[in-house]
Amino acid sequence: MKKSLLANRVTAISAVVAFLLPSLLSYAQETRYISDTLLVAVRAEAQTDSEIVHRGLSTGTAVLSYAFSENNEWIEIETHNGIRGWVRAQYLQTDPPASLMIGEMRVELAKMQAENNRLVAQLSERSSDANLADDAIDELTAQVESARNELAEVRRVSSAALELDLMNQQLVAELESERSGADLLRLENVRLRERIANNQILDGALAVLLGVILAVITPRLWPSKKQSDGWN
C-alpha cells in the first residue's frame, strides 16, 4: 500500500514538473542574495508548511533565482552546491547586502593599502637608484672628458702617420693600376703573337696552294710541238 502511494506521488510530481518545466525555463536565471537576515530556510514547495530542504542560508549567500510563485511571495532558487527549493521573496534582493559590500570594500581597501605601500617602497628604491645613477653619470662625464683629451693628443701625434698611411694607400692604388696595365699589355702581346703565327701559317698555305695552281696551269699555257709526219 505504501509503495503504491509512493508511486502515485512520484507520478503526480512528475506530471506537475512536466507541466511547469516549460514555464520555469522561460524565466531567465538571475543572481540574487540573501538579505540582511540571520538565516533563511529553503523549502521544497512554495508553502510555509512544506518540507525544509535546507535549514537556513546565511546573510550574503548568492543564489540563482528561477521563478516566482503564483502569488509572488515565493521564489524558486538554487545554491552553488546544487540545493534547490523555495524561499520567501522578501528575503531576497538583487543587490549584495550592505554587510557583504562592506566586507568586500574592506578587502579591496586592504589590497589598495598594500599596493600603496608597495608603490611607496618602489618609489624609495627608485630614488636611491636615481641618486646612484647621478653619481655614475658624473663619473662617466669625467671619463668622457678625459677620453676626449687623450683622443686630441693621439690625433695631434699621429697626424703625420695618417698622412703617410694615406700616401701609402695612394701608392698601392697606383701600383695596382700599373699592374693592371701591364697585365693588359701582356695579354695584348700574346694575342698579337698568336695572330702573327696564324698569319704565317696562312701565308705558307697560300704559297703551297699557289705553287700547285702554277704547276697545273703553266703547262697548259705553252703550246705543245706538233709531231712531224711523213710528208715533210
Secondary structure, 3 states (H helix, E strand, C coil): CHHHHHHHHHHHHHHHHHHHHHHHHHCCCEEEEECCCCEEEEECCCCCCCCEEEEEEECCCEEEEEEECCCCCEEEEECCCCCEEEEEHHHEECCCCHHHHHHHHHHHHHHHHHHHHHHHHHHHHHHHHHHHHHHHHHHHHHHHHHHHHHHHHHHHHHHHHHHHHHHHHHHHHHHHHHHHHHHHHHHHHHHHHHHHHHHHHHHHHHHHHHHHHHHHHHHHHCCCCCCCCCCC
